Amino acid sequence: MQYKILGRTGLSVSVAGLGCGGHSRLGQTYGHSVEQSVAVVKAAIDMGINFIDTAAAYGTEAIVGQAVRGLRDKVVISTKTAILPWGEPNAKRFTGAQILEQLEQNLARLGTDYVDLYSLHGIVRSQLDYVGSEIVPALIRAREQGKIRFLGVTEHFGSDTNHRMLSAAIPSGIWDVVMVGFNLLNPSARRNVLRLTQAHNVGVQDMFAVRRALCNPHGLKEALDTIEKAGQLDRRKLDVGDPLGFLKDGTQGIVDAAYRFCRHEPGIDVVLTGTGKVEHLKENVTSINRGALSPEIQAKLEELFGQVDSVSGN
Ligand SMILES: NC(=O)c1ccc[n+]([C@@H]2O[C@H](COP(=O)([O-])OP(=O)(O)OC[C@H]3O[C@@H](n4cnc5c(N)ncnc54)[C@H](OP(=O)(O)O)[C@@H]3O)[C@@H](O)[C@H]2O)c1
């Protein structure tokens, strides 16, 4: 496993991070028992992964807590809380005091006294002023009390595919680490986010490296349709039957290419991989530790998708 320094946190983190959310939620989405999901986290640690991302909304914090018992100082735990009740966009926003109550619940489920990285989850541009005035002062108090080591924010990539929130948030100096959506179908974070994070020495976790678009033909079709509708793709340049077939040249396939594309992007520190399957995890860790894609494939991706900012690949 290769390791990198996570921006100004100074933490040494594995380039592959375990994502405990996404569509799999460590397999909880498709019926894994708690023990099976705990085994996925333990397998990740055995493979050298020391960065584990979870969230209250995923229902996997207690699983992570169980898996890291006795190993707390060997892992960097990243967890998150939303500023609204999850899935209720019209509900009243939480106050700073309520966020601190939620932090106590995060800590209890994780079975720890502190989290290394505490992020606000899925924030959009219109929430930033409220976050800055009401929530951040509370989080700074929690950091002073030693309950949080570093502060983070994650974007809502599904609705913010051109990173309006992060491009406004990063220069504030508040956030030590951000989570951004970046993949080979939408590399727009290169322009809008990664230049800023590098200038401000902010650590970066990458999400959506594969998601549905890059591991499922229906997901890919939907994503390509969306990009075409936005006027950002000339479909004639793609093979109708196997649109991303060119990625298989010199790689282990589309998933392998997708993780390697993200891993070698300057400014990305940790590529999250989300799965409930140990076999997938092994393949993905191997991919993330492989070399960069060939210059020919990179040039073709740039030609096809270099200007895309209209899709997440969800
Ligand atoms: N706004 C936010 O804060 C936010 C939003 C989304 C995600 N996240 C974080 O980012 C993490 C990464 O996102 P993600 O989980 O969507 O990750 P991802 O790694 O981009 O995609 C995971 C999907 O790909 C499948 N997959 C994984 N490896 C595969 C392989 N080798 N072959 C075929 N299919 C494979 C998984 O299914 P299987 O289970 O079948 O492997 C799953 O459906 C999440 O887990 C979460 O921690 C944060």
The ligand as a Gaussian input file, in Angstrom:
#p B3LYP/6-31G(d) Opt

LIG

0 1
 N      -21.538000      13.454000      -0.128000
 C      -20.858000      12.534000       0.497000
 O      -20.308000      12.799000       1.537000
 C      -20.705000      11.163000      -0.095000
 C      -21.534000      10.738000      -1.131000
 C      -21.300000       9.484000      -1.680000
 C      -20.274000       8.690000      -1.196000
 N      -19.488000       9.119000      -0.162000
 C      -18.378000       8.305000       0.377000
 O      -17.592000       7.902000      -0.730000
 C      -17.431000       6.493000      -0.682000
 C      -17.174000       5.956000      -2.061000
 O      -18.365000       6.028000      -2.848000
 P      -18.981000       4.716000      -3.416000
 O      -19.166000       3.761000      -2.283000
 O      -20.138000       5.062000      -4.251000
 O      -17.745000       4.159000      -4.222000
 P      -17.229000       3.654000      -5.596000
 O      -16.025000       2.916000      -5.186000
 O      -17.120000       4.757000      -6.585000
 O      -18.378000       2.662000      -6.180000
 C      -18.843000       1.623000      -5.432000
 C      -19.790000       0.794000      -6.291000
 O      -19.026000       0.011000      -7.212000
 C      -19.212000      -1.392000      -6.966000
 N      -17.880000      -2.004000      -7.068000
 C      -16.833000      -1.785000      -6.261000
 N      -15.765000      -2.497000      -6.661000
 C      -16.153000      -3.196000      -7.756000
 C      -15.479000      -4.114000      -8.603000
 N      -14.191000      -4.426000      -8.421000
 N      -16.167000      -4.634000      -9.638000
 C      -17.475000      -4.297000      -9.855000
 N      -18.162000      -3.448000      -9.080000
 C      -17.507000      -2.877000      -8.018000
 C      -19.764000      -1.492000      -5.558000
 O      -20.608000      -2.628000      -5.434000
 P      -20.175000      -3.966000      -4.615000
 O      -20.608000      -3.779000      -3.212000
 O      -20.928000      -5.010000      -5.358000
 O      -18.678000      -4.103000      -4.762000
 C      -20.585000      -0.192000      -5.458000
 O      -21.850000      -0.320000      -6.021000
 C      -18.722000       6.016000      -0.009000
 O      -18.624000       4.683000       0.439000
 C      -18.833000       7.022000       1.079000
 O      -17.937000       6.708000       2.141000
 C      -19.699000      10.354000       0.383000

